[in-house]
């Protein structure tokens, strides 16, 4: 099992007092499995994704990624987790504007110690990016930028890929094409995929679906 959550809770302090966001979440995800995380705004989806990615820590419960307890890690260990074991794709593409497509694709791989040009060149070809390797993010369409973001995350050969509304900024046709490529690449690499989405169409293409309601699995 690549991802295991047991009794995960998270509360934030606000001007109006404590705000419970997650109230004891349990879930598991195996290698090569795809899971859609759905729920209304404010249900805790993005918070859960941030906790799994080590961008925040839970108040209680355990989060294990590839057998490592994320909540018990220090900042340096969690950063190392994101460099190699966990890949992240956001709705906002978060590409490095000063780097061309080739450098964006190879950057994360080098950080993870997986500087394998043949791998990211193959990813670029699979994602239809080969003609654009020397272009910069501002010279690409939204769909092309999201393909670069997916390729960059997978170039590091992560065990787990986290995706937060990765096709939310794309038109329906482009979103379908990008999602198909992502699912194909995840399946071939045996990477586990946890995707936050508001779209029923997107969720239906995942192997499983979990719905969060008021911080709990409904």
PLY file of the C-alpha trace (Angstrom):
ply
format ascii 1.0
element vertex 218
property float x
property float y
property float z
element edge 217
property int vertex1
property int vertex2
end_header
0.00 0.00 0.00
1.43 3.37 -1.05
-0.86 5.62 1.02
-2.58 4.90 4.34
-4.54 7.42 6.44
-5.88 6.47 9.87
-8.02 8.82 11.94
-6.58 12.01 10.45
-7.88 15.24 11.95
-7.05 18.89 11.29
-8.41 22.04 12.92
-7.47 25.64 12.11
-7.70 28.57 14.47
-9.77 31.47 13.13
-10.97 34.79 14.49
-14.25 33.08 15.33
-12.59 30.18 17.13
-11.45 26.67 16.12
-12.55 25.44 12.68
-12.48 21.62 12.34
-11.66 20.75 8.72
-10.91 17.02 8.89
-12.66 14.89 11.52
-11.08 11.45 11.47
-10.38 10.42 7.87
-9.37 6.87 6.94
-8.35 5.80 3.43
-5.85 3.59 1.64
-4.39 3.61 -1.84
-2.39 0.89 -3.55
0.31 1.17 -6.21
-1.22 1.79 -9.62
-4.63 2.64 -8.15
-6.52 5.84 -8.98
-8.82 7.52 -6.46
-11.06 10.55 -6.89
-11.63 12.73 -3.82
-14.85 14.70 -4.17
-16.90 16.99 -1.93
-18.31 20.48 -1.64
-16.06 23.49 -1.19
-14.83 23.57 2.39
-15.24 19.82 2.92
-11.49 19.35 3.50
-10.32 17.98 0.13
-7.41 20.35 -0.45
-6.43 20.23 3.22
-6.19 16.44 3.01
-4.05 16.69 -0.12
-1.71 19.18 1.57
-1.33 16.89 4.58
-0.51 13.88 2.40
2.05 15.95 0.49
3.72 17.12 3.69
2.75 20.75 3.14
1.05 20.73 6.55
0.86 18.36 9.52
-2.21 16.63 11.02
-3.39 17.32 14.56
-4.03 13.62 15.17
-3.97 10.36 13.27
-1.29 8.99 10.98
-0.43 9.47 7.31
1.94 6.91 5.82
3.38 7.34 2.32
5.42 4.40 1.05
5.71 3.21 4.66
6.98 6.53 6.06
5.01 8.49 8.69
4.63 11.93 7.11
3.31 13.61 10.25
6.41 12.60 12.23
8.80 14.07 9.66
10.66 17.34 10.02
10.61 20.03 7.35
13.69 18.70 5.56
12.35 15.15 5.38
8.97 16.34 4.10
10.70 18.41 1.42
12.68 15.32 0.38
9.41 13.38 0.22
8.00 15.91 -2.25
11.17 15.85 -4.33
11.04 12.13 -4.96
8.31 9.95 -3.49
5.36 12.30 -4.03
4.59 14.24 -7.21
2.13 17.13 -7.18
0.05 18.67 -9.99
-2.06 21.73 -9.21
-4.82 23.54 -11.10
-2.42 26.47 -11.40
0.43 25.03 -13.44
3.25 26.45 -11.24
5.88 26.08 -13.96
9.19 27.93 -13.62
8.82 30.85 -16.07
12.57 31.33 -16.56
13.03 27.70 -17.73
11.99 26.26 -21.09
9.89 23.11 -21.35
12.91 20.78 -21.42
14.38 22.36 -18.29
11.03 22.33 -16.49
10.68 18.61 -17.23
14.19 17.73 -16.07
14.30 20.03 -13.03
12.24 17.87 -10.65
13.96 14.70 -11.83
17.37 16.16 -10.95
16.14 17.20 -7.51
14.93 13.65 -6.93
18.22 12.13 -8.07
16.59 10.64 -11.17
18.30 12.65 -13.88
17.43 10.30 -16.74
17.12 12.34 -19.94
15.75 9.36 -21.86
12.86 9.16 -19.38
11.73 12.78 -19.55
12.31 12.88 -23.32
9.96 9.89 -23.60
7.45 11.64 -21.35
7.64 14.74 -23.55
6.91 12.65 -26.62
4.01 10.85 -24.95
2.58 14.19 -23.84
2.92 15.75 -27.30
5.51 18.26 -26.08
8.51 17.40 -28.27
7.94 20.33 -30.69
7.81 22.75 -27.74
10.89 21.74 -25.71
12.65 25.07 -26.30
9.59 27.20 -25.62
8.91 28.95 -22.33
5.68 28.56 -20.32
4.29 31.91 -21.47
4.54 30.68 -25.07
2.29 27.66 -24.41
-1.46 27.16 -24.26
-3.12 26.20 -21.00
-3.41 22.57 -22.06
0.26 22.46 -23.06
1.33 23.99 -19.75
-0.68 21.41 -17.82
0.96 18.63 -19.83
4.34 20.03 -18.83
3.24 20.10 -15.18
2.18 16.44 -15.39
5.39 15.45 -17.14
7.50 17.32 -14.59
5.78 15.52 -11.70
6.18 12.09 -13.31
9.78 12.68 -14.44
10.89 12.12 -10.84
9.30 8.62 -10.87
7.10 9.25 -7.79
5.33 6.44 -5.95
2.31 8.71 -5.39
0.89 11.49 -7.58
-1.35 14.13 -5.98
-3.52 16.20 -8.33
-5.70 19.12 -7.22
-8.27 19.90 -9.94
-5.57 19.42 -12.60
-7.94 20.04 -15.53
-10.09 22.70 -13.87
-8.71 25.56 -15.99
-9.04 23.71 -19.31
-11.90 23.44 -21.78
-13.73 20.11 -21.83
-12.03 18.68 -24.92
-8.53 19.62 -23.78
-9.29 18.43 -20.23
-10.37 15.01 -21.51
-7.21 14.64 -23.60
-4.91 15.70 -20.73
-6.70 13.40 -18.28
-6.40 10.44 -20.65
-2.65 11.01 -20.98
-2.25 11.32 -17.21
-4.14 8.09 -16.53
-2.19 6.21 -19.22
1.16 7.35 -17.80
0.15 6.60 -14.21
-1.01 3.10 -15.15
2.19 2.32 -17.06
4.42 3.51 -14.21
2.35 1.81 -11.47
2.04 5.15 -9.70
-0.83 5.67 -7.24
-3.01 8.70 -8.08
-5.09 10.72 -5.61
-7.06 13.42 -7.41
-9.24 16.15 -5.96
-12.04 17.07 -8.36
-15.45 18.72 -8.44
-16.24 17.06 -11.76
-18.37 13.91 -11.84
-17.05 13.26 -15.36
-13.49 13.22 -14.09
-14.32 11.20 -10.96
-16.02 8.51 -13.03
-12.74 7.80 -14.81
-10.95 6.92 -11.56
-10.93 3.35 -10.24
-12.47 4.48 -6.94
-14.20 7.52 -5.51
-14.38 8.87 -1.96
-16.69 11.73 -0.99
-15.84 14.09 1.85
-18.64 15.79 3.72
-17.91 18.15 6.61
-14.47 16.67 7.06
-15.54 13.02 7.11
-15.74 10.27 4.50
-19.43 10.16 3.62
0 1
1 2
2 3
3 4
4 5
5 6
6 7
7 8
8 9
9 10
10 11
11 12
12 13
13 14
14 15
15 16
16 17
17 18
18 19
19 20
20 21
21 22
22 23
23 24
24 25
25 26
26 27
27 28
28 29
29 30
30 31
31 32
32 33
33 34
34 35
35 36
36 37
37 38
38 39
39 40
40 41
41 42
42 43
43 44
44 45
45 46
46 47
47 48
48 49
49 50
50 51
51 52
52 53
53 54
54 55
55 56
56 57
57 58
58 59
59 60
60 61
61 62
62 63
63 64
64 65
65 66
66 67
67 68
68 69
69 70
70 71
71 72
72 73
73 74
74 75
75 76
76 77
77 78
78 79
79 80
80 81
81 82
82 83
83 84
84 85
85 86
86 87
87 88
88 89
89 90
90 91
91 92
92 93
93 94
94 95
95 96
96 97
97 98
98 99
99 100
100 101
101 102
102 103
103 104
104 105
105 106
106 107
107 108
108 109
109 110
110 111
111 112
112 113
113 114
114 115
115 116
116 117
117 118
118 119
119 120
120 121
121 122
122 123
123 124
124 125
125 126
126 127
127 128
128 129
129 130
130 131
131 132
132 133
133 134
134 135
135 136
136 137
137 138
138 139
139 140
140 141
141 142
142 143
143 144
144 145
145 146
146 147
147 148
148 149
149 150
150 151
151 152
152 153
153 154
154 155
155 156
156 157
157 158
158 159
159 160
160 161
161 162
162 163
163 164
164 165
165 166
166 167
167 168
168 169
169 170
170 171
171 172
172 173
173 174
174 175
175 176
176 177
177 178
178 179
179 180
180 181
181 182
182 183
183 184
184 185
185 186
186 187
187 188
188 189
189 190
190 191
191 192
192 193
193 194
194 195
195 196
196 197
197 198
198 199
199 200
200 201
201 202
202 203
203 204
204 205
205 206
206 207
207 208
208 209
209 210
210 211
211 212
212 213
213 214
214 215
215 216
216 217
